């Protein structure tokens, strides 16, 4: 995993969790989010005939349904780009007051981008 983006250990942890979930299930995407209390939630894409959700959407839903007040970081492991129209909108809705750090990594765990959303 690349450290070129100056990620702290907690950010590296959610990248690793997202990567492991994706690899374990063979999903297109793996995601992990960290709430403002430091808890992590891990998910993969859901692709069913009647339901399709991105890994970010599932991870956010898990966090919110578990009582998370806000999210401070999200990691997505995928070969594709982050869906700016859907995933970023979802993350903005649940961002901590200081914003949310969004990390995208490739399947090898190499960080491709780090962005801060307000």
C-alpha positions in Angstrom: 0.0 0.0 0.0 1.3 3.4 -0.9 2.0 6.0 1.8 2.6 8.8 -0.7 -0.6 10.6 0.3 0.5 11.0 3.9 -2.3 8.9 5.3 -2.6 8.4 9.1 -2.9 4.9 10.5 -6.6 5.1 10.8 -7.0 6.0 7.2 -4.7 3.2 6.2 -6.9 0.9 8.3 -10.1 1.7 6.3 -8.2 1.3 3.0 -7.1 -2.2 4.2 -10.6 -3.1 5.4 -12.1 -2.0 2.0 -9.5 -3.9 0.1 -10.0 -7.1 2.1 -13.8 -7.0 1.8 -13.5 -6.6 -2.0 -11.0 -9.4 -2.3 -13.0 -11.7 0.0 -16.2 -11.4 -1.9 -15.0 -10.8 -5.4 -17.1 -7.6 -5.6 -16.4 -4.8 -8.0 -15.9 -2.4 -5.1 -15.0 -2.5 -1.4 -15.6 0.4 0.9 -15.1 1.3 4.5 -16.2 4.4 6.4 -15.1 5.7 9.8 -17.6 7.6 12.0 -16.9 10.5 14.4 -16.6 8.0 17.3 -13.8 6.1 15.5 -15.9 3.0 14.5 -15.4 1.5 11.1 -18.1 0.0 8.8 -17.1 -2.2 5.8 -19.2 -3.1 2.7 -19.0 -4.2 -0.9 -21.3 -3.5 -3.9 -24.7 -5.1 -3.9 -25.9 -6.3 -7.3 -29.2 -8.1 -7.2 -32.0 -8.1 -9.9 -34.1 -5.8 -7.7 -31.4 -3.8 -5.9 -28.1 -2.3 -6.9 -26.0 -0.3 -4.4 -22.5 0.9 -4.5 -20.1 -0.1 -1.7 -20.1 3.5 -0.4 -23.9 3.5 -0.2 -23.9 0.2 1.7 -21.2 1.3 4.1 -22.9 4.6 4.8 -26.3 2.9 5.3 -24.6 0.5 7.7 -23.0 3.3 9.7 -26.2 5.4 9.9 -28.4 2.4 10.8 -25.9 1.6 13.6 -26.3 5.1 15.1 -23.3 6.9 13.6 -23.8 10.7 13.9 -21.4 11.7 11.2 -18.5 10.3 9.1 -15.0 11.6 9.1 -13.4 9.3 6.4 -14.3 7.0 3.6 -12.2 4.6 1.5 -13.1 3.0 -1.8 -11.2 0.2 -3.4 -12.1 -0.1 -7.1 -10.8 -0.1 -10.6 -13.3 2.6 -11.5 -13.7 6.3 -10.5 -15.7 7.4 -7.6 -19.3 8.1 -8.8 -19.4 11.9 -8.3 -23.1 12.1 -8.8 -24.2 9.5 -6.2 -21.4 8.5 -3.8 -20.1 12.0 -3.3 -23.6 13.3 -2.6 -24.2 10.5 -0.1 -20.9 11.3 1.7 -21.6 15.0 1.8 -24.9 14.3 3.6 -23.2 12.5 6.4 -19.9 14.4 6.6 -18.6 15.5 10.0 -18.6 19.2 10.6 -14.9 19.4 9.7 -15.6 17.5 6.5 -14.9 14.0 5.3 -11.7 12.6 3.8 -12.3 10.4 0.8 -9.6 8.0 -0.3 -9.7 6.0 -3.5 -7.3 3.1 -4.0 -6.8 0.5 -6.7 -7.3 -3.3 -6.0 -3.6 -3.6 -5.0 -4.2 -1.0 -2.3 -2.2 1.8 -4.0 -3.9 5.1 -3.2 -5.0 6.9 -6.3 -6.5 10.0 -4.7 -7.4 11.7 -1.5 -10.0 14.4 -1.4 -11.6 16.4 1.4 -15.3 17.1 1.1 -17.0 19.8 3.1 
